[in-house]
Amino acid sequence: MPHQYDIILTGAGGAGLSLAYHLSQGAWQNKTILLLDIAQKQLNDRTWCYWSTQAPYYPQAHTYSWPRLDFFGPKGVFRQSGLGQYRYYCLKGEEFYRIVWEKLARLPNIHFRAEAVKKIEASEKSAQVFTDKEVYEARWVFNSIPALAGLPVLPPDAMKQHFLGYFIKTRQPTFDPHTARLMDFRVAQDNEVRFFYLLPFSKTEALVEFTVFSPQVHSKDIYQQHLHQYLSTHYPRLDYEIQEEEWGIIPMHQPSRPASPPKTVIHIGTAGGMTKPTTGYTFRNLQEYCAQLTQKWDDFEVLPSEAYYFSPARFYFYDQLLLHIIRHRPAQVASIMQALFMGQSFASVLRFLDEKSTLRHEMQMFWQLPWSPFLKALYETHLRPSIRRLAFPLLWKRPHLGRAASTGPGTL
């Protein structure tokens, strides 16, 4: 007999723990909730960054923030700017895990089991979760494990965002703690998209990251060489020690929208399409989703529409074009980013990346970008396939018509 719960969360990483945190408040305290994952995360295995006009999502945690960003183009073109009402935030994994687990540990209705989830089976009124030890059943299952989300297996040449970062400490004051570096393209692109990213936590502490968009993940020494070269070139004679490393691979693909939403299993986080494919940012989308879901979910037996996350159609289209350019014309991406960040206020760019901009603002922004790569991407992703679909029936019929004409009455 399966162990019964009201809600099961499969996966206790950023997505599962965020939803558990929101479900730990208010009316949800009378519902039994189970978290399942192979282990309880506590180490500083990642950082979550986002921007917002509001206070940080987890005020009890130590969250770093910056009121300014700067940008370097491929030939050293530079811009630094304030963010208006926005601030750029960074939350370290160990802080997030600590805050959430401390909160959940005080609640008798929320339980955690360190078990490997093997499969999920949904039915009309419930779903069963099979682990390496037990079977559990709940009215609703929220899954954040990509392998269990029914997503197509990505081919080896699928686009990825891959990066290595150093948490460094310097002996002398080096960094401006009020300004984060979002993109620095002063590096040879080598038929990929490559840039550096720098978050100064103080005058002597920073995260410096080398990021690549490409199908191929390189050996670790490639990232290390670029990081050391970047620091020695732009911070000469810098005396520093590496305290930690951050390594990650994020798929850059667009999940297709399901024909009909699942009845009792809801996929969240990256498994639910909440990672923006062109940037890799997930955290803000996830927090807004959790807040809206728990606020709108009045009847436990009926999920609100907010339970199903979808990016607006026009932003899905924009991402599709840019992903095509990243794959087929990566050398042009740096110039596109330079035009974007030089032609708009940083706050406007962040609003667009948040998918909160208006269509009028988007058209004004696109007017300032290089048109050629986008027109080619539009033709190759949408127009050419449509032309082929229209032309195929005509090409298929033409030989038949030709034979009939050659043998009909009155022909020579």
N, C-alpha and C positions, 0 to 999 in steps of 0.2 A: 504494500500500500504506500503510495507516494506521500512524502511529508507535505502538509498543506500550509500555504501562506497566501496572503492577499496579493502581494506584489513580490516579484523576484527580479533582481538586477543581475544580469550575467555580465561580468566584467567590472572590476573595482578599480579602474584607472580614473582618468580625469572625468570622463562622461558619467560612469556609474556613480562615482563619489559625489559629483555635482548634483545629480538628481537625488541621491540619498540625502544630501544636506538639505535640499529644498523640501523633501518629503518628511524631514525630521521636525517640521514646524506645524503648528496649528492643528487642523482637523485630522491630519495624517497620523497623528500620534496614537490613534486607536486602530491603526492597520498594522498587521504583521508584515514585516519587510525582510527579505533575505538577500544578502549580497554574496555572490559566488565568484571566486577567482582563485588562481593557482597559489597566490601568495598575497599577503597584506603589504602593499607598497608603503614604504616609509623613507626611502633614500632619495637623494636629490638627483633623480634620473632624467629630469628635463626642466625647462622653464616654459611658462605660458605667458605670452605677451599679447597685448590688445590695447586699443585706444577707446576712450569714452569721454563723454561730457559729464559723467556722474562720478561719484566717489568709487573707490575700488570695490570689487564684488565681495571680497572677504576682508572686511576692515580689521578683524582680529589678527590677521596674518601680516607679516612685514612685507609690504608691497613697495617696490621701487617705482618712481614715477619721474617723468621728464616733461617740462612745458615747451621744449623746443626740439626740433629735429634738424639734421643737416643731410645733404645729398651731394655726392660727387659723381659727375659724368665720366665717360671713358677717357676724355682728354683733359681732365682736371677742372671742368666747369663745376662751380661750387655754389651752393645756396644753403643758407641757414635761415630758419624762420620759426616764429612762435606758432602755436597750434590753435590760437583763439580759445574757444571754450573746451577744447579737447586736452587731454593729457595722455601720454603714452605710458602704459603700465607694464611691469614685469613681476610675475609671481613665481618664485622658485618652487619646484616640486615638493621638496621636503617641508616647506612652510604650509603649502596647501594640504598635504597629507596629514600633517600634525593637527591642523585646525579641524579638519573634517572628522578624523578618527576620534579626537577628543570629544567632539560633539556627539557622535554616534554612540560612543561607549557609555554615555550617561542615559541612554534610552533603552528601556527593556523590550520595546517592540521591534527593534532592529537587530538583526543577527548577521554574523559573517561566518562563512565556512571556507576554509582553504582547500578547495577541491577544483580539479580541472573539469571544465564544462566540455562535454563531448558532443551533445546534440540537443536541439530544442524541437519539440513537436507541438504544433498548434491545433486546437480544435475550436468549435464554435463558441464555447463558453469558458475555456481555460487553456492553459498550455503546460506541458510537462518539460522539465529540464533534467537531462541525464548527465551525471558527472561520473568520475572514475570511482566513486564510492556509493552514491545514493541516487534516488529519483525524487524530484520535488515537483509540486504542482501549485499553480497560482492562477488567479483570475487574469492577471496581466503580467507579462514578462517584457522588460525593457532590456534589450541586448546591445552591448557596445563592443562585442568581439567581432571584428570584420570577417573572420573565417566562417562565422555562423550566420552571416547576414544575407546569404544567397547571392552575393555579388559575383559577377563573372570573374574567372581567374584571369589576372592580367598577364599578358605575354611578357617575355623577358625584355623586350624592347619598349615597354611602356615607359612613359615619361615619369621622372621622379625628381623630387627636391631632396638633395642629400647634402649634409653639412657636418663640419667638425668645428667645435668652438673650444676656446681656452678661457677658463676663468683665471685671470692673472692678477698678481699683486706686484706693484713697482716700488722701488726704494725711494723715488723722488716723486713729488706731485706732477702728474702728467695729463690727466683728463679733466674735461669740463663736466662736472656732475649734473649740470642742468640741461645738457644737450646730448641726445642719443643720435647715433648715425644709422639711418635706416638702410641706405644703399650706398656703396662705394664701388664704382665700376672701373677703378684704375687697376685693371688686371687684364692680361691677354685672354680673350674669350675662347679661342681654340675650338671654334664651331660648337660651343656650348653657351649657356648663359651663366656667367660667373660674377659674383660680387662679394664684398665684405660687409659685415654688420657689426656695430660696436655699441655696447650698452655700458656706460660708466656708472658704477655703483658708488664711487667716491673719487677723489682726486688720484687715488693710488690703486683702485680696484676696478676691473672691467671684465666683461665678457666680449671677446673678439672672435668672430665666427666667419668661416669661409663657406659660402653656399654655392651650389651648382644645380642648375636645371638641365638634366640630360637623361637619356635612357640608361647610360652606363654608370654604375657606381665604381669609383676608383679605389685603389689601395690606400690605406690610411696614410702612408708616407707622402702621397701627393698633396693631401690637405695640409699636413704638417709643414711641408716645404713652403706652401703658399702663405700660411699663417706666419711663419718665421720671417719670410721675405717681406711681407706687408709691414710687420712691426719694425724690422730693421730699416726699411726704406722710409717710412713715414714717422717713425719715432727713433731716430738714430741714437746709438749709444744707450738705448734704454736697458736698464738693469731690472729684470723681472723674473718671477718664478711662476710656474704653472701650478695652480692649486687643485684644479679639477678640469675634467674634459666633458664636453657634451657632444654626443653623436646622434644623428637621426636620419631617417629616410621616410619621406612622406610621398605617397602616390599622388600624381597630378592627373587625375582623371575625373570625368563627370559621371556620377551615377545616374542611370536612367530612372525616370519616374515609373513606379509600379502601376500596372493597369488598374489594380484595385488595392487599397491599403490592406495590410494583414489584419486579421480580426483580433487576435489576442497577443501578438508579438510585435513590438515596436522597436525599430532599430534607431539608435541614437549615437551621437558623436561622429567619428569618421565613418563608422558602419552605417550611419543614417544620413550621410551626405552633408554633414555640417562643416566639413573642412572646405574652405574656398580653394578650388583646385589651382588657381593661378597664383596664390600667395602662400597657402599652407596654414593660414590662420583659422583656428577653430574655437578658441576659448570664449570669445564674446558671443558668437552664435549659440554656443552651448548654454551659456548662462542665461541668455534671453529666452531660449527655448524652455529651460527648466522653470524659470519664473513665470512665464505665460501659461505653461501647462498646469502648474499647481494652483495658479490663481483662477483659471477658467474651468477646472475640473470639479464641477459641483456634484454630479451624479456618478458615484463610483462605478456603476454598471455601464456607463456610456462615456467613451472617450470624447473629449472636445476636438474640434478640427485642429487646434494648436498642437495636438499630439503628433501630427504628421508634418515634418519639416520639408519645405521646398524653397529653393531659391526662386525669386521672381523670374519669369520667362525671359525678359530682356537681358537680365544679368547672366543667365545661363548662356544666352546667345553671345554676349560680349566675351565671356570666358572661353567659349568655344573658338572664337576667332583668335584670341590671344594665345591659347594653347596650340593652335595650328601654327602660328608664327614661331612660337618657342621651339616647336619640333622641327619645322622645315626651314626657317630663316632665323636661327638664333642670333646671328651677328647683328640683326636689326633691333633686337630687344633693348639694348642699352640706349640707343638713340630715341626709342619710343618712351622709355622711362625718363630720359632727360627732358624731352618735350613736355611730358606730363608734369613733372615736378618744377620745371622752370616756368611753365605757362599758367599755373593755377596756384592759388593759396594752398598751403599744406592742409589746412582744415577742409578745403573743398575736395582734395584728393582722398583724404581719410573718409569723408562722408560718402564719396563714390565707392570706395572699397568696402564700406559698411553696407552698401546697397540701400542707402537712405537718400540718395540724390534724386532730383527731379529729372524728367526726360529733357526739359529745356536746358538744364545745367549740363546734362550729359552731351547734348548736341553742341553746345558751346565749347565743351572740353575736347570733343572729338575733332572739332574744326581746327584745333591747334596741333593735332598730332600728325605724323607722316601718314598720308593717305594710302600710298602704294602698297605697303604690306597688308593692310586691312582689306583693300579691294581685291588683292590676289587671294587672300584667305577666304573672303566671301565667295569669290568665284569657285575656288577649289572645294569648299565645304558644302556649298548650297546650290549655286547656279549650275555648275558642270554636272553634278549628279542629277539635277532636275532635267537638264537638256538631254542627258543620256536616257533617262526614263521615258521622255516624250519621243525621242528619236527611235528607240528600240523597236516599237511596234511597226513603224514605217519601214525600217530596214528589214524587218522580218518578213513583211508582205511583198516588198519590191521584187524579189526573184520570182515569186509566184505569178505576179502580174505580168512580168516580162515574158515568162514562158507561155502564158495564156495568149498574149498579144501575138506572139510569133507563130502560133498555130491556128489562130482564128481565121474566119472567112475573110477574104479580100486582102490577105497579106501575101507578100512575095517571098 
